[in-house]
Structure formats: structure tokens, C-alpha cells
Amino acid sequence: MTSTTIIGAGLAGLSAAITLTQAGHAVTLIEAGPAAGGRCRSYFDRQLGCRIDNGNHLLLSGNKAAMAYLDAVGARGTLRGPDVARFPFVDRGTGERWVVAPNAGRVPWWVLAPSRRVPGSAVGEYLRLLRLRRAGDRSVAQVLDDGGALYRRLLEPLAVSALNTRPGEGLARLLAAVVDESLAQGGAACVPLVPREGLSESLVDPALSWLRARGGVLETGRRVSGLRIADGRVVALETTAGPLDVERVVMAVPAWVAADLLPGLAVPTAHEAILNLHFRAEAAVPEGGDFIGVIGGLAEWVFVKPGLVSVTISAANHLLDLPQEESTDRVWADVQAALAFSAPLPPLRVVRERRATFMATLAQETLRPGPRTALSNLALAGDWTATGLPATIEGAIRSGRTAAQTLLAG
């Protein structure tokens, strides 16, 4: 039986492991950290006294790679969401509330219904989305910003969350790829889904159980510090637990780690932060959903879980040096307004992901490598590789599958 060693047990590494196991390979995952999942996992926070996700992630029903991953390990049922596409919003400046509700089919008649579209937007504004298909190397703002309500109240927050980059710099064709696989396919591809319990319970633990049942091995706390190369192949890994002979390798590590292990490899070098704030509080989201978008506040997306309210702020480099008291007070005010309740600031945990994703700019996009390397038995995986998508869960899972298929074809 052919054996493959996968460096990194985040979603890209787990996806590669599933694909290779399905093809009959013996798989070993080597993870430097104490647990699998990478940036997409859950853990018990002693300060809050409850289990939290290290970040908030939203999947869409049209994320084909992610849905196939979940189906492979029998975990699609661990997600929850509405029966139809619906995205609630509140405007902090005006107090207005609305729900964007695309119809299921690909013909977008929903833009003709004022109750389904962004308030203040005209039907003609939605035609501007067609410009994304010929965006070239321009930024999101250059292609879409017309100063209208649709841009400010939907397209700009969509771009920031999808690209984790400000619209003035974010590459429009990466946003186009997201829109093509979601909104352009109709509301049936845009149903928002979140874990019923946590990220690990949906995306990590079921995959590990599935792999272990088929002979897969996970070794945590084992860092790979170097590669032994002979005749154009990786023959062994230098690790903190000693050398490890290998037959085939998938490297599913952060970009900067890959560059250290493979000198000369071009990878994205500029990154954007994501700021997550978890509040120990009980609340309910209007419209019966699990989240709400905030326009004109510091908070961008507010997620509600039993006993927990979590806020995500993307493209947050500019907030990293802001005093925590100032940011938490402003965010809590946004939460109170969004959820229409009044309560004193509760216990909270702030999670700063300083290098959450590569910046989705033209300069960084040109640095994203494909899965193949100069070494015949080594493939790359990660949301920073050339997936055609920005750094998302869908991109990470797709990259793992592509890296595995590259080795299988080779």
C-alpha cells in the first residue's frame, strides 16, 4: 500500500488525507500544534468557562468542496441554517433592519421585490455585479463602488468578509469567483450554514474519526523542521521527534512555514488579521437566524450561540494596536444595537488572528503557487495556494483535494 505523510492537520491537510484514503493510500498526519484543525477549531476557554471557536466561519450551501468533504465523513448533519437563503442586517447609523433574501432559482427576480433587496437600492444597481466578470486586475472598489446603497450595505461587507482585505485593495476577480459559485447560482447555493455545536465538532472531529477507522494516523506536537532530499524527491522529514522516512508528502502548512521548508518557493508574504470577540451572554437574533450583519459599526458580523455572542471583524490590521477597552466597548455597543437588547459588558475573550489570511491583492495573488513542486513526490496545499478563490474554508478544502489528486496522478 502506498503511504503518504501530510504535514499539517488543518482543513487542507484533512481534505488531502480523506482524498488519499479514498484512493487506498495509508495516511499519516503530522501536526506541530496540540490539536488538529488549524485556524478552524474549537476549544474550552477557561476564562469564559465554555467552549468557543477560535473564529467564526460561515459556510454556504453552494460550497461544493466543503459539502463533499462533510458528506464523505458523514458530518453534513452537524450544520444548521434556515431552509432558504436569508441574510439579516442592521444599519447602525439609521437603525434600519432588513433581510436580503435571494430566491432559489438562478433568475434573480428577488431584486424586483423591495422586501427582499437592500433598502434604498435600485434594481439597476444589481446589474453592476456583471462587471465582476471582466474585472481584470482591478480592485473591488474600482469595479463596484458607485456610492450607492447596494455597495455600502451589501457588496462592501461581502467583499471584506470574503477577501479579508479592504475593497480599495482587494482583487475583484477573487470576489467574482465567490459570487460565481454562490449568488450567481441562485439562492439555493446561498443558504448560510453554521456548526450546531462548534467548528471542531463539524469539520475536524468527524474527519479524524473517519480517517482513524480506516487506518489513518495523527501525530500532534511533532514539528517538521526540514526536508531530506535526494534525487529530486523528499526521502525523510526532520522532526522534533527524530527523522521520519516518507514515500509521498503533502505540505499543508501556512505559507511562511512552507517557504522556510522549501527555500526559493514563492508564497504570499503580506497578511491581514481577523479580530474575534466572544462575549458570555444570552441573546436572540432577529428573524430567527444565527447571525446578523452590522453596517456602519466596528462589529461586522454578530453570531449568536447558546450562552455566547461572538463578533468577527475582518481586514483588522488597523485595529491590532487599538486599546482593548476601546474596541470592546465599541463592539459591545454594536452588539446591543444589533440584537436589540441592553446588558452590561459581560466576560469576554478577544482572539486576534494576526496572520489570518494572505492579503487578497494583485501583488499577493501573483505569488500563490500551484500544488506541484520541483520535488516529484511533494505537493502543496493550503488556502494560500492557487485555488482560484480567496482564503476561505472552501479554498482550503479544495486545495487539499487538489494536492492529493496531484500526487495520485504523478
RACOR-V778829 format. One record per helix or strand. SS is the DSSP state (H for helix, E for strand). FROM is the first residue (numbers start at 1). TO is the last residue. If there is no record, write none. Layout:
ss={SS & SS}
from={FROM & FROM}
to={TO & TO}
//
This chain:
ss={E & H & E & E & E & E & H & H & E & E & E & H & H & E & H & H & E & H & H & H & E & H & E & E & E & E & E & H & E & H & E & E & E & H & H & E & H & E & E & H}
from={3 & 11 & 26 & 42 & 50 & 59 & 64 & 76 & 79 & 87 & 97 & 109 & 123 & 139 & 140 & 149 & 171 & 172 & 183 & 187 & 192 & 199 & 217 & 224 & 233 & 244 & 248 & 255 & 271 & 286 & 291 & 301 & 308 & 317 & 324 & 348 & 362 & 372 & 378 & 393}
to={7 & 22 & 31 & 45 & 53 & 60 & 72 & 78 & 80 & 91 & 100 & 112 & 134 & 139 & 144 & 163 & 171 & 180 & 185 & 189 & 195 & 213 & 220 & 230 & 239 & 245 & 251 & 261 & 279 & 288 & 295 & 305 & 313 & 319 & 339 & 358 & 365 & 372 & 380 & 409}
//
